[in-house]
Amino acid sequence: MSKTNWMELDREHIAPTYARFPVVASIGKGAILTDENGKEYIDFGSGIGVTSFGYCDPLWVEAVQSQAAQLQHTSNLYYTKPCIELAALLCQKTGMSKVFFSNSGAEANECAIKVARQYAEKNHGKEYSTILTLKESFHGRTLTTLAATGQVHYHEQFQPLTPGFVFGDSEDIEKVRQMAEAEKAAGILLECVQGEGGVNVMSRDFVRGVADICKEKDILLMIDEVQTGNGRTGKLYSYMHYDIEPDVVSTAKGLGGGMPIGATLMSDKCADVFSPGDHGSTFGGNPVVCAGALSILSRMDDDFLAQVGKKGQMIRDHLTGKPGVKEITGLGMMVGIVTERAAGDIVKDCLEAGVLCLTAKDKLRLLPPLNIPEEDLMRGLDIVAEACAKQE
Ligand SMILES: *Cc1c(COP(=O)(O)O)cnc(C)c1O
């Protein structure tokens, strides 16, 4: 009997935007992914920070399955319970006031940008429309969130992008202040730990300085928690490491535990800038997706977050000083590793040896499931250490 060649069929029918690894993923359980040939991999990527509780976590599966069997979609013309409960829980856990639900990180940021422009227009005038973001940031792939992304190599092919974005230098607070003034900024959007840009942790002084500028100028401080959010850094949201109060928080990835969701949280200050018709999403707040997210978010209590911090420390302790490991960056279970060998080669060797890893710029990046059993974590780290130490 001839076996379907899935990789070839993919190349034939899927638009070639992804350089995939030669793995046809079939079944997942916890931190272990099994491919079509039965080969097992320890997952240190979580589908890029999405499967927070690993593959097919039983409580998440139960939540999604029972909601799918009860009511799968209604559109936003009607009220549904899971999205209301999820919004209430998000507000309760963050102190934010209102939530807009969408389906991805890019959409969560699009909404944040609309909120900032609307707030600035109402309070300062239409000319206050510029959004300041940082160099090396990543905010998404839509034409507007690409424009917001401070990495010019993403911009070149798709001109013209949405106008109205400027890029400050991280850690240069005076320049950020000058730019915000000169450009008549409506808001500042930043990641406390830049993910795609190389797992770069912003300093406490810088982030607090940006928060001060926003407060002084009465413009919106928007924190992109798409990758850093939902427990990844050892706090529920990474801004909570910095003692700041953002006006807008955008999140996605890990919130749904594997279902597509975006959420834009608004503080009291800007919670009511939108009126009916100003923004919308057909799928946003979908009951099945929100039931899954509720299952994830409701289990992220202080004990759970402390465990994330502890496992993040275990990763650092295990790899620090190992041959081929030059430096470790990141927060909690969002880990960047500066390696002697090229990070891409290490990822390939790890894959062969049964561990899935990521890169971010020239670093190796690890985003294991937050509830990964210690045994799987240590077994995977031994393989990563070996790949870092390999002599070419
Ligand atoms: C992944 C990511 C996005 C984009 O999310 P999508 O769901 O792919 O649209 C935006 N911001 C940050 C910080 C991200 O890591």
The ligand as a Gaussian input file, in Angstrom:
#p B3LYP/6-31G(d) Opt

LIG

0 1
 C        3.492000      36.275000      17.529000
 C        3.439000      37.690000      17.911000
 C        2.524000      38.568000      17.303000
 C        1.631000      38.149000      16.166000
 O        0.702000      37.172000      16.557000
 P       -0.155000      36.390000      15.442000
 O       -1.102000      35.559000      16.279000
 O        0.800000      35.571000      14.652000
 O       -0.855000      37.397000      14.643000
 C        2.472000      39.861000      17.765000
 N        3.274000      40.284000      18.757000
 C        4.160000      39.476000      19.357000
 C        5.009000      40.003000      20.466000
 C        4.282000      38.154000      18.948000
 O        5.188000      37.352000      19.517000

